[in-house]
């Protein structure tokens, strides 16, 4: 599962730097917009440090793109097979939370299709609201978790789904087993 950790660490930094430079932002400006330190941004861009899922999400919002865009860059293929062992994943070393890209091709159409693995007793932390006009849909593949939207608890179990407009959200696994879920993020 962690096979691509070093590759993703290098690639995400490269993609962040490219987007930041295209927007003509300094590292300090990106740090301020993402509410992270200049040191953190610099170390991530140079591949010295892997951001947490939450920090990477804050950087993506500050750059006006998706987290998946930062992980995979620009996708051009029309037909693509991503084998499980080759999937690009962002692994939060502190919590063990894994966010994997399920389709690079859909990114070009403004759709993110990702998997999440949330270990027992772990939380993503509060994600800031996504871009305006974005809808999110989650289906629980196995386990259960609490999807906290704007502070409201929504306990979801295997097979359950939830759809909501962009909002502050947190994923919490209070159970004693891993939770696997699929997240689809789409612009209206």
ZIUR-V871842 format. One record per residue. N is the residue number from 1. PHI is phi as a letter, one per 30 degrees, with the letter a starting at -180 (NA if undefined). PSI is psi in radians with two decimals (999 if undefined). Layout:
# ZIUR-V871842
{{N/PHI/PSI} {N/PHI/PSI}}
This chain:
# ZIUR-V871842
{{1/NA/-0.58} {2/c/0.25} {3/e/-0.71} {4/c/0.23} {5/e/-0.91} {6/d/-0.68} {7/d/-0.82} {8/d/-0.71} {9/e/-0.78} {10/d/-0.84} {11/d/-0.76} {12/d/-0.69} {13/d/-0.74} {14/d/-0.76} {15/d/-0.64} {16/d/-0.85} {17/e/-0.78} {18/d/-0.82} {19/d/-0.72} {20/d/-0.81} {21/d/-0.67} {22/d/-0.54} {23/d/-0.02} {24/h/0.73} {25/c/2.51} {26/d/2.90} {27/d/-0.70} {28/d/-0.71} {29/d/-0.72} {30/d/-0.70} {31/d/-0.76} {32/d/-0.81} {33/d/-0.58} {34/c/-0.06} {35/i/0.64} {36/b/2.94} {37/d/2.72} {38/d/-0.71} {39/d/-0.78} {40/d/-0.86} {41/e/-0.80} {42/d/-0.79} {43/d/-0.63} {44/d/-0.80} {45/d/-0.61} {46/d/0.02} {47/i/0.28} {48/d/-0.42} {49/b/2.50} {50/c/2.18} {51/d/2.72} {52/d/2.88} {53/e/-0.77} {54/d/-0.78} {55/d/-0.71} {56/d/-0.67} {57/d/-0.74} {58/d/-0.67} {59/d/-0.77} {60/e/-0.80} {61/d/-0.75} {62/d/-0.52} {63/c/-0.05} {64/i/0.55} {65/b/-3.06} {66/c/2.79} {67/d/-0.68} {68/d/-0.65} {69/e/-0.68} {70/d/-0.57} {71/d/-0.76} {72/c/-0.22} {73/i/-2.58} {74/c/2.22} {75/c/2.34} {76/b/-0.33} {77/d/2.58} {78/d/-0.64} {79/b/2.29} {80/b/2.36} {81/c/2.22} {82/c/1.93} {83/d/2.56} {84/e/-0.78} {85/d/-0.24} {86/c/0.02} {87/d/2.36} {88/d/2.17} {89/b/2.48} {90/c/2.03} {91/c/2.15} {92/d/1.83} {93/d/-0.49} {94/d/-0.78} {95/c/-0.34} {96/i/0.07} {97/d/2.35} {98/b/2.26} {99/c/2.00} {100/c/2.49} {101/d/2.15} {102/c/-0.35} {103/a/2.06} {104/d/-0.57} {105/d/-0.70} {106/d/-0.43} {107/e/-0.67} {108/d/-0.34} {109/c/0.16} {110/i/0.37} {111/b/2.20} {112/c/2.24} {113/b/1.94} {114/b/2.74} {115/c/2.61} {116/b/2.41} {117/c/2.11} {118/c/1.95} {119/d/2.82} {120/e/2.42} {121/i/0.20} {122/c/2.75} {123/b/2.58} {124/d/-0.29} {125/i/2.91} {126/d/2.07} {127/d/2.38} {128/d/2.84} {129/e/2.39} {130/d/3.09} {131/e/2.65} {132/d/2.52} {133/i/0.06} {134/c/2.42} {135/c/2.53} {136/b/2.48} {137/b/2.32} {138/b/2.39} {139/b/2.27} {140/d/2.13} {141/d/-0.78} {142/a/2.68} {143/i/-2.78} {144/a/2.76} {145/a/2.88} {146/c/2.14} {147/c/1.76} {148/c/1.98} {149/c/2.10} {150/h/0.68} {151/i/-0.10} {152/c/2.24} {153/d/2.40} {154/b/1.71} {155/d/2.13} {156/c/2.38} {157/c/3.01} {158/e/2.21} {159/j/-0.28} {160/d/2.69} {161/b/2.74} {162/b/2.46} {163/b/2.39} {164/a/2.71} {165/d/2.81} {166/e/2.27} {167/a/2.87} {168/d/2.32} {169/b/2.60} {170/b/2.40} {171/c/2.17} {172/b/2.24} {173/c/1.77} {174/c/-0.02} {175/d/-3.13} {176/c/0.32} {177/b/2.76} {178/e/2.60} {179/c/2.22} {180/c/2.27} {181/b/2.76} {182/c/2.28} {183/c/2.22} {184/c/2.20} {185/c/2.18} {186/b/2.50} {187/d/2.55} {188/d/999}}
